[in-house]
């Protein structure tokens, strides 16, 4: 039995949405993705294994849709999830058993994040345009760049990672609709709402952590 035979049932349509068949892969990606973001907003450690499962489903889905950068991005997400899982439980330092606190992104981090994001987006857009049959090379590359920047911030519990996710979702929604992935497009509308909730929750936690320090000062 080949891998294609194993994956074939996941590609079977379950129902039709706006005259477009929706299969198991997209449905499972929808459910695991929504659960993952909800858990991230609550700083629950289980977001990492759920997120890895979501990445696997989206590798299959995006490859089928010709969104090659987004498909490859899921592999990177799996690696970053392992890193994020460790930093959330060890405080980001060797031998540390404390949970990682929410913090602001530093000016230095912003500088290299923006530089890497810009260069990476342009390089990936050029690669997709010349080496694949992608019909949306720039937008596929842009969402990839924003998502990687946001994931780094999420791994380090940087508050501004939520703004980067919101920016990525603003592009993802019409991009997936354009590709006929209407259920996934709807999922990313929900992601934006969850990102706003996560931003508010992390902001409260950051403010609460600063109050004792301000009182001492």
N, C-alpha and C positions, 0 to 999 in steps of 0.2 A: 504493500500500500504506500503510495507516494504522499508527500506533504500536501500536494494539491487536493488529493482525495480526502485527507483529514480536514482541510480547511473549507472544502466545497459546501458542506451544510451551513457554515456561517455566512455564506454569500447568497443563500436562498432568500428571496423576498418574503417578508412577513405581511406587509400591507403596502398600500400605495398612498403617497402624500403628494398632492398637487401634480398628479399624473406621473409621479416618479416612484419606482419601487424602493422600499426601505427594507434592508436585510438585517439579519442578526448582528452583524458586525457593527452597524451604525447604532442599533438599539442598545447593545451592550456598552459601546463607547459612550453613548448618551448617559446611561445610568451610572456607570463607574466614574465618569467625568464630573457629573453633578455631585455625587457623594464625596469625591476627592476634594473639590473646592470648598464644600460645606465643612469638611473636617479641617482643612487648612485655616479657614476663617476662625475656627475654634481652637487652633493650635493643638489639634489632636494628632498624636504620633501615627495613628493608623492611616493618615492621608498618604503616607509614602508607599506602602504595599498596594493600596487601592489605586494610587496613581500609576504604579508600574503596570498593573493589569490594564488600566485605561490606555497606556502607551502602546501596549501590544495590540489591542483592538484597533487603534488608530493607525498603526503601521499598515495593517491590512486594508483599512478603509481608504486611506489617502493614496496608497499605491494604486488601488483600483481606479481612483478618481484622477490620477495623473498629477497629484500634488506631491511631487517627489521631494521637495525640500521639507515639507511638513512631515512626510513619511520618515525621512532620515532624521529629522529633529526628534522624533519619538525615541530613537535609539540613544541619542544624547541625553534625553530626559531620563531614561532608565539609569544611565550612569550617574547623572546628577542627583537622582532620587536616592541612590545608595549613599552618596556624599551628604545629602541633606538629612537623611535618616540618622547618620552618625553625628552630625553637628548638633541636631536637635536634642540628642540624648547625652552628648558629652560636652556641651557648651562651646564646641569648636576648638577646644584645647586638649593636647595630649594628657591623658590621665585624669581629665576632669569628669566628674559625674553629675555636674549641675546642668540643668536645662538651659538652653540658649535663650537669652532675653531679647525682646524686641528693641531695635535701635534704629537711628536715622542713618541714611546713606551719607558717607563722608564726601567731601569735595574731591579727594583723590580718587575714590571709587567711582564717582560720577564721571570724572575725566577719562579714566581708562575704559569705563563701560560704554560711554558715548563714542569714543574713538573706535573701540573694537566693534561695536554695533554698526557703525556707519561703514567701516571698511568691509566687515563681513557681509553686510546686506548687498553692497555694490558688487563684491566679488561673486557672491552666490547668484545674484541676478544674472550676471554675465555668463556664469557657468550653465545655469538652467536654460538661458536663451540659446546658447550655442551647442550644448551637449544633450538636450532632451527635447521632447515634443511638447513641453509645457506651454500652455496658452496664456499663462499669467506669471511670467518669471519674476517680475519686480515685486508684485504683491505677495507671492509665495515667499520670496526672499525676505521681504520686510517683516512679515509676521514671524518668520523664523528668527530674525535678529532680535525683535522685541521680546519674543518668548524666551530666548536664551538669557537676555538681560534680566527679565523678570524672574526666571528660575534661579539665577544666581542670588538675587535679592531674597527670594523665598528661602533658599537654603541657609542664608545667613540671618534670616528674620529681619530684613531691612524693611522699614515701613513703606518706603516709596516703591517697593516691588509691586504693590497693588495698583499704583498709577500706571506702571508699565504694562501690567496685565490688562487694565482697562483700555489702554491705547491699542494693544494688540487685538482685543476683542472687537473694537470698533471697526477694524479692518476685516477680521475673521468673518463677521456676520454676513456682509454682502459677498465676500469671496466664496464662502461655502454655498450660499444661495445661487450664485452664478454657476457653480459646479453641479447644481442639482442636489446638493446634500442639505435638504431643507430641515431635516430633523436635527442635524448637527448645527446648522445655522441658528435654529431655535435654542439649542443647548447653550450656545455662546451668548445669546441674549440673557439667558438665566445666569450665565457666568458673570456678566457685567453687574447684575444685581447682587450676586454673592460677593463679588470683588468690593463693591461699595460697603457691604456689611462687614467684610473682613478688614477694610481700611479703617472703618469706625471702631471696630473691636480692638485692633492692634493699637490705634491711637489712644484709646482709653487705657490700655495696659501700659503703654509707654509713659503716659501722664501719671499714672498711679505709681510707677516705679521711680519717677523723678521727685515725687512729693517728699519722701523721707530725706532725700539729699538736699532739697531746697530748705527743709525745716532745720537741718543741721547747719547749713550755711547761714 
